[in-house]
Amino acid sequence: MPLAAAVDFQLPPAFHFAATFVFALTGALAACRRHYDVVGVFVLAFVAGVGGSLLRDGLFLGVEPPLVLRDWQYIPVILLASIAGATLYERIDRFQFVFGLLDAAGLAAYSVIGTQMALSLSLPVPAAVLVGTVNAVGGGLLRDLLAQEEPILFQPSQFYALVAASGAMAFAALRSFTSLPGGVAGILAALWIFALRVAAIRYDWRTVPVRRPDELR
């Protein structure tokens, strides 16, 4: 079955571009914090914006060329995010709430989309959940690695990757063990991710170290 025919959870293209913009903006801001030049700002914006999709298609699913490279519109979106990051760097704190909501929506969408693409290629559920989670958080991981920072993903922090993984598991379970249409299952899983991520921001729900420093003495 062609991949496009198997994917039945669809989002408007404008949503994809908006989510890419938000993720790319995080990369541009990270580059500004490191005092990078225009090349560094664009590269971090690029990997943060579409890195998860590139990992999904190139590393896990073998989609050639990656879907995000087939549409010329992604590059201008990333360029715009680079300019916005460099321009608004000193004032970005004013937009933290809206930024958090948009990031939560992007996390939800890409987690579900990645999981669905993996299921459409007949990958088992655990593998599909992994692909969906990487699709959602892989860009941030690449951003931190290229910026030579300890990945936020590995540190005790607000629920993020766990939220994406829980939504991927919910979607995979709904598609594999119920008769719900893909669109309905996708919306339910996306709403779960969005609500859980917003709650984590609102109530500052955080992960904790597996071993605390005082336990290692």
Backbone hydrogen bonds in HBPLUS format (Angstrom, degrees):
<---DONOR---> <-ACCEPTOR-->    atom                        ^
c    i                          cat <-CA-CA->   ^        H-A-AA   ^      H-
h    n   atom  resd res      DA  || num        DHA   H-A  angle D-A-AA Bond
n    s   type  num  typ     dist DA aas  dist angle  dist       angle   num
A0005-ALA N   A0002-PRO O   3.10 MM   3  5.36 123.6  2.44 101.8 115.6     1
A0006-ALA N   A0002-PRO O   3.11 MM   4  6.38 141.0  2.26 147.8 159.2     2
A0006-ALA N   A0003-LEU O   3.02 MM   3  5.13 127.4  2.31  98.9 113.2     3
A0007-VAL N   A0003-LEU O   3.14 MM   4  6.33 136.9  2.34 152.8 163.3     4
A0015-PHE N   A0012-PRO O   2.89 MM   3  5.44 136.6  2.08 114.8 125.9     5
A0017-PHE N   A0013-PRO O   3.04 MM   4  6.38 161.8  2.07 157.8 162.5     6
A0018-ALA N   A0014-ALA O   2.92 MM   4  6.08 151.2  2.00 141.4 149.8     7
A0019-ALA N   A0015-PHE O   2.89 MM   4  6.09 164.6  1.91 155.2 158.5     8
A0020-THR N   A0016-HIS O   2.91 MM   4  6.09 159.1  1.96 146.9 153.3     9
A0021-PHE N   A0017-PHE O   2.87 MM   4  6.03 153.0  1.94 142.8 150.4    10
A0022-VAL N   A0018-ALA O   3.03 MM   4  6.33 159.8  2.07 149.8 153.9    11
A0023-PHE N   A0019-ALA O   3.00 MM   4  6.25 171.9  2.01 156.5 158.3    12
A0024-ALA N   A0020-THR O   2.79 MM   4  5.86 160.8  1.83 149.7 156.2    13
A0025-LEU N   A0021-PHE O   2.83 MM   4  5.96 145.8  1.95 144.5 154.1    14
A0026-THR N   A0022-VAL O   3.29 MM   4  6.68 144.9  2.42 143.4 150.9    15
A0026-THR N   A0023-PHE O   3.14 MM   3  5.35 125.8  2.45  98.4 111.3    16
A0027-GLY N   A0024-ALA O   3.02 MM   3  5.12 120.6  2.38  97.2 112.2    17
A0028-ALA N   A0024-ALA O   2.97 MM   4  6.37 156.2  2.03 152.6 159.3    18
A0029-LEU N   A0025-LEU O   2.92 MM   4  6.14 160.2  1.96 152.6 157.5    19
A0030-ALA N   A0026-THR O   3.02 MM   4  6.18 152.0  2.10 139.7 147.3    20
A0031-ALA N   A0027-GLY O   2.98 MM   4  6.25 153.2  2.06 147.4 154.6    21
A0032-CYS N   A0028-ALA O   2.98 MM   4  6.28 151.1  2.07 145.0 152.9    22
A0033-ARG N   A0029-LEU O   2.97 MM   4  6.27 152.8  2.05 147.4 154.3    23
A0034-ARG N   A0030-ALA O   3.19 MM   4  6.46 138.1  2.38 137.4 148.0    24
A0034-ARG N   A0031-ALA O   3.11 MM   3  5.07 126.8  2.41  93.1 107.1    25
A0036-TYR N   A0031-ALA O   3.01 MM   5  5.34 174.2  2.01 149.1 150.1    26
A0035-HIS N   A0032-CYS O   3.03 MM   3  4.89 158.1  2.07 101.1 107.6    27
A0041-VAL N   A0037-ASP O   2.93 MM   4  6.23 157.5  1.98 156.9 163.9    28
A0042-PHE N   A0038-VAL O   3.06 MM   4  6.23 163.3  2.09 145.4 149.2    29
A0043-VAL N   A0039-VAL O   2.91 MM   4  6.13 166.6  1.93 155.6 159.6    30
A0044-LEU N   A0040-GLY O   3.03 MM   4  6.13 170.6  2.04 150.0 152.5    31
A0045-ALA N   A0041-VAL O   2.97 MM   4  6.06 152.5  2.05 142.5 151.2    32
A0046-PHE N   A0042-PHE O   2.75 MM   4  5.94 152.8  1.82 150.2 158.1    33
A0047-VAL N   A0043-VAL O   2.98 MM   4  6.27 170.6  1.99 157.6 157.8    34
A0048-ALA N   A0044-LEU O   2.99 MM   4  5.97 156.6  2.05 142.8 149.9    35
A0049-GLY N   A0045-ALA O   2.87 MM   4  5.86 149.4  1.97 141.1 149.8    36
A0050-VAL N   A0046-PHE O   2.96 MM   4  6.08 170.8  1.97 160.7 161.6    37
A0051-GLY N   A0047-VAL O   2.76 MM   4  4.30 129.1  2.02 119.9 127.0    38
A0054-LEU N   A0050-VAL O   2.94 MM   4  6.22 154.9  2.01 154.5 162.4    39
A0055-LEU N   A0051-GLY O   2.93 MM   4  6.16 158.8  1.97 151.2 156.4    40
A0056-ARG N   A0052-GLY O   2.94 MM   4  6.12 158.1  1.99 143.7 150.4    41
A0057-ASP N   A0053-SER O   2.92 MM   4  6.10 171.1  1.92 153.0 154.4    42
A0058-GLY N   A0054-LEU O   2.80 MM   4  5.65 160.1  1.84 146.4 153.2    43
A0059-LEU N   A0055-LEU O   2.91 MM   4  5.10 145.3  2.03 125.9 137.2    44
A0060-PHE N   A0055-LEU O   3.35 MM   5  6.81 145.1  2.48 155.3 164.2    45
A0061-LEU N   A0056-ARG O   2.89 MM   5  6.08 152.0  1.97 158.8 168.0    46
A0062-GLY N   A0057-ASP O   2.74 MM   5  5.43 108.9  2.25 137.3 152.4    47
A0063-VAL N   A0057-ASP O   2.84 MM   6  4.81 141.4  1.99 129.5 136.6    48
A0069-LEU N   A0066-PRO O   2.99 MM   3  5.55 150.1  2.08 115.3 124.3    49
A0070-ARG N   A0067-LEU O   3.11 MM   3  5.32 154.8  2.17 105.8 113.6    50
A0074-TYR N   A0071-ASP O   3.38 MM   3  6.32 168.9  2.39 125.7 127.0    51
A0077-VAL N   A0073-GLN O   3.30 MM   4  6.50 156.0  2.37 145.3 152.0    52
A0078-ILE N   A0074-TYR O   2.98 MM   4  6.27 154.5  2.05 151.2 157.9    53
A0079-LEU N   A0075-ILE O   2.88 MM   4  6.17 156.1  1.93 153.9 161.4    54
A0080-LEU N   A0076-PRO O   2.85 MM   4  6.06 156.0  1.91 146.5 152.8    55
A0081-ALA N   A0077-VAL O   2.95 MM   4  6.24 152.7  2.03 144.1 151.6    56
A0082-SER N   A0078-ILE O   2.91 MM   4  6.15 148.9  2.01 144.8 153.4    57
A0083-ILE N   A0079-LEU O   3.00 MM   4  6.33 158.3  2.05 150.8 155.6    58
A0084-ALA N   A0080-LEU O   2.86 MM   4  6.07 161.4  1.90 149.4 155.3    59
A0085-GLY N   A0081-ALA O   2.84 MM   4  5.95 158.5  1.89 146.1 151.8    60
A0086-ALA N   A0082-SER O   3.07 MM   4  6.28 163.2  2.10 147.3 151.4    61
A0087-THR N   A0083-ILE O   2.90 MM   4  6.02 150.0  1.99 146.7 155.7    62
A0088-LEU N   A0084-ALA O   2.78 MM   4  5.74 163.7  1.81 153.6 157.7    63
A0091-ARG N   A0088-LEU O   2.82 MM   3  5.18 142.9  1.95 113.1 125.2    64
A0092-ILE N   A0088-LEU O   2.89 MM   4  5.57 108.3  2.42 161.9 177.9    65
A0094-ARG N   A0091-ARG O   3.18 MM   3  6.01 158.5  2.22 122.5 127.2    66
A0095-PHE N   A0092-ILE O   2.94 MM   3  5.55 156.6  1.99 118.7 125.8    67
A0096-GLN N   A0093-ASP O   3.42 MM   3  5.26 168.5  2.43 108.0 107.0    68
A0099-PHE N   A0095-PHE O   2.83 MM   4  5.85 162.6  1.86 159.8 165.8    69
A0100-GLY N   A0096-GLN O   2.83 MM   4  5.95 151.6  1.91 144.0 151.0    70
A0101-LEU N   A0097-PHE O   3.09 MM   4  6.43 153.2  2.16 148.7 155.3    71
A0102-LEU N   A0098-VAL O   3.01 MM   4  6.26 166.2  2.03 157.3 160.3    72
A0103-ASP N   A0099-PHE O   2.93 MM   4  6.07 155.7  1.99 147.2 154.5    73
A0104-ALA N   A0100-GLY O   2.97 MM   4  6.13 152.9  2.05 142.2 149.3    74
A0105-ALA N   A0101-LEU O   3.01 MM   4  6.31 152.3  2.09 146.3 153.6    75
A0106-GLY N   A0102-LEU O   2.95 MM   4  6.22 158.1  2.00 148.7 154.5    76
A0107-LEU N   A0103-ASP O   2.88 MM   4  6.08 158.3  1.93 149.5 155.7    77
A0108-ALA N   A0104-ALA O   3.03 MM   4  6.21 156.8  2.09 144.0 149.6    78
A0109-ALA N   A0105-ALA O   3.01 MM   4  6.23 166.8  2.03 151.6 154.7    79
A0110-TYR N   A0106-GLY O   2.99 MM   4  6.08 176.6  1.99 157.4 158.5    80
A0111-SER N   A0107-LEU O   3.10 MM   4  6.03 149.3  2.20 140.7 148.8    81
A0112-VAL N   A0108-ALA O   3.21 MM   4  6.38 165.1  2.23 149.1 152.5    82
A0113-ILE N   A0109-ALA O   2.89 MM   4  6.06 167.6  1.91 154.6 158.8    83
A0114-GLY N   A0110-TYR O   3.00 MM   4  5.85 164.6  2.02 137.8 142.6    84
A0115-THR N   A0111-SER O   3.14 MM   4  6.23 158.1  2.19 140.5 146.8    85
A0116-GLN N   A0112-VAL O   2.90 MM   4  6.07 161.9  1.93 154.1 159.2    86
A0117-MET N   A0113-ILE O   2.95 MM   4  6.16 162.0  1.98 153.4 157.9    87
A0118-ALA N   A0114-GLY O   3.12 MM   4  6.31 155.8  2.18 144.2 150.3    88
A0119-LEU N   A0115-THR O   2.96 MM   4  6.24 160.2  2.00 150.8 156.4    89
A0120-SER N   A0116-GLN O   2.83 MM   4  6.02 150.6  1.92 149.1 157.6    90
A0121-LEU N   A0118-ALA O   3.14 MM   3  5.30 142.9  2.28 100.4 110.9    91
A0123-LEU N   A0118-ALA O   3.18 MM   5  5.62 163.2  2.21 150.6 147.9    92
A0122-SER N   A0119-LEU O   2.92 MM   3  4.99 155.0  1.98 112.8 113.8    93
A0128-ALA N   A0124-PRO O   2.92 MM   4  6.18 155.9  1.98 155.1 163.2    94
A0129-VAL N   A0125-VAL O   2.91 MM   4  6.14 156.0  1.97 159.8 165.4    95
A0130-LEU N   A0126-PRO O   3.08 MM   4  6.35 154.4  2.15 143.8 150.6    96
A0131-VAL N   A0127-ALA O   2.95 MM   4  6.24 160.2  1.99 150.9 155.8    97
A0132-GLY N   A0128-ALA O   2.93 MM   4  6.13 162.1  1.96 148.8 153.7    98
A0133-THR N   A0129-VAL O   2.97 MM   4  6.13 156.4  2.02 147.1 153.3    99
A0134-VAL N   A0130-LEU O   2.94 MM   4  6.13 165.0  1.96 153.9 157.9   100
A0135-ASN N   A0131-VAL O   2.85 MM   4  6.00 156.5  1.90 148.7 155.9   101
A0136-ALA N   A0132-GLY O   3.18 MM   4  6.37 143.9  2.31 137.2 145.6   102
A0136-ALA N   A0133-THR O   3.11 MM   3  5.17 123.0  2.45  94.6 108.6   103
A0137-VAL N   A0133-THR O   2.97 MM   4  6.22 155.4  2.03 153.7 160.3   104
A0138-GLY N   A0134-VAL O   2.69 MM   4  4.75 144.6  1.81 140.8 143.6   105
A0141-LEU N   A0137-VAL O   3.23 MM   4  6.54 152.7  2.31 149.5 157.5   106
A0142-LEU N   A0138-GLY O   2.99 MM   4  6.27 163.9  2.02 155.1 158.2   107
A0143-ARG N   A0139-GLY O   2.92 MM   4  6.09 156.9  1.97 146.9 154.1   108
A0144-ASP N   A0140-GLY O   3.09 MM   4  6.29 162.7  2.12 146.6 149.4   109
A0145-LEU N   A0141-LEU O   3.05 MM   4  6.29 159.9  2.10 149.8 155.7   110
A0146-LEU N   A0142-LEU O   2.93 MM   4  6.08 166.7  1.95 156.3 159.2   111
A0147-ALA N   A0143-ARG O   3.04 MM   4  6.19 144.0  2.18 142.2 152.5   112
A0149-GLU N   A0144-ASP O   2.90 MM   5  5.12 174.4  1.90 159.2 157.3   113
A0148-GLN N   A0145-LEU O   3.08 MM   3  5.04 157.4  2.13 103.2 108.5   114
A0154-PHE N   A0151-PRO O   3.01 MM   3  5.58 150.9  2.10 113.5 120.6   115
A0155-GLN N   A0152-ILE O   3.07 MM   3  5.27 150.9  2.16 107.7 116.5   116
A0207-THR N   A0157-SER O   2.87 MM  50  5.53 158.6  1.92 147.8 149.2   117
A0159-PHE N   A0205-TRP O   3.12 MM  46  6.23 147.0  2.23 141.7 145.1   118
A0163-VAL N   A0160-TYR O   3.12 MM   3  5.09 120.9  2.49  93.2 107.8   119
A0164-ALA N   A0160-TYR O   3.02 MM   4  6.40 161.5  2.06 152.8 156.9   120
A0165-ALA N   A0161-ALA O   2.85 MM   4  6.10 162.2  1.89 152.5 157.7   121
A0166-SER N   A0162-LEU O   2.91 MM   4  6.03 155.1  1.97 142.3 148.9   122
A0167-GLY N   A0163-VAL O   3.06 MM   4  6.32 156.7  2.12 150.2 155.9   123
A0168-ALA N   A0164-ALA O   2.92 MM   4  6.17 154.5  1.99 148.4 156.1   124
A0169-MET N   A0165-ALA O   2.89 MM   4  6.12 156.5  1.94 148.8 154.9   125
A0170-ALA N   A0166-SER O   2.94 MM   4  6.15 153.4  2.01 140.9 148.6   126
A0171-PHE N   A0167-GLY O   2.89 MM   4  6.11 162.8  1.92 150.5 154.5   127
A0172-ALA N   A0168-ALA O   2.91 MM   4  6.07 167.3  1.92 149.8 153.8   128
A0173-ALA N   A0169-MET O   2.89 MM   4  6.00 157.4  1.95 147.2 153.5   129
A0174-LEU N   A0170-ALA O   2.94 MM   4  6.15 161.2  1.98 149.1 154.3   130
A0175-ARG N   A0171-PHE O   2.93 MM   4  6.14 156.9  1.98 154.0 160.1   131
A0176-SER N   A0172-ALA O   2.90 MM   4  5.92 149.1  2.00 143.0 151.7   132
A0177-PHE N   A0173-ALA O   2.85 MM   4  5.62 156.2  1.90 148.9 153.8   133
A0185-ALA N   A0181-PRO O   2.99 MM   4  6.25 171.9  1.99 162.3 164.6   134
A0186-GLY N   A0182-GLY O   2.81 MM   4  5.88 156.0  1.86 147.1 154.3   135
A0187-ILE N   A0183-GLY O   3.00 MM   4  6.18 157.9  2.05 144.7 150.0   136
A0188-LEU N   A0184-VAL O   2.99 MM   4  6.21 166.5  2.01 155.4 158.9   137
A0189-ALA N   A0185-ALA O   2.98 MM   4  6.14 165.8  2.00 151.0 154.9   138
A0190-ALA N   A0186-GLY O   2.86 MM   4  5.95 158.9  1.91 147.4 154.1   139
A0191-LEU N   A0187-ILE O   2.88 MM   4  6.02 158.8  1.92 149.3 154.9   140
A0192-TRP N   A0188-LEU O   3.03 MM   4  6.25 151.7  2.11 143.3 151.0   141
A0193-ILE N   A0189-ALA O   3.01 MM   4  6.33 161.5  2.05 151.5 155.3   142
A0194-PHE N   A0190-ALA O   2.90 MM   4  6.10 170.1  1.91 154.2 157.2   143
A0195-ALA N   A0191-LEU O   2.89 MM   4  5.96 169.2  1.90 150.0 153.4   144
A0196-LEU N   A0192-TRP O   2.96 MM   4  6.04 162.3  1.99 149.3 154.6   145
A0197-ARG N   A0193-ILE O   2.87 MM   4  6.00 160.2  1.91 153.2 158.8   146
A0198-VAL N   A0194-PHE O   2.95 MM   4  6.12 163.9  1.98 152.4 156.9   147
A0199-ALA N   A0195-ALA O   2.95 MM   4  6.09 156.1  2.01 144.3 151.3   148
A0200-ALA N   A0196-LEU O   2.91 MM   4  6.13 149.1  2.01 141.5 150.1   149
A0201-ILE N   A0197-ARG O   3.01 MM   4  6.33 149.4  2.11 146.0 153.9   150
A0202-ARG N   A0198-VAL O   2.82 MM   4  6.05 163.9  1.84 151.3 156.3   151
A0203-TYR N   A0199-ALA O   2.83 MM   4  5.88 167.7  1.84 154.0 156.5   152
A0204-ASP N   A0200-ALA O   2.80 MM   4  5.11 110.3  2.29 126.4 138.5   153
A0205-TRP N   A0200-ALA O   3.07 MM   5  4.63 136.3  2.27 116.7 128.5   154
A0215-GLU N   A0212-ARG O   2.87 MM   3  5.33 147.2  1.98 115.2 125.6   155
A0216-LEU N   A0213-PRO O   3.08 MM   3  5.36 154.9  2.15 107.5 115.2   156
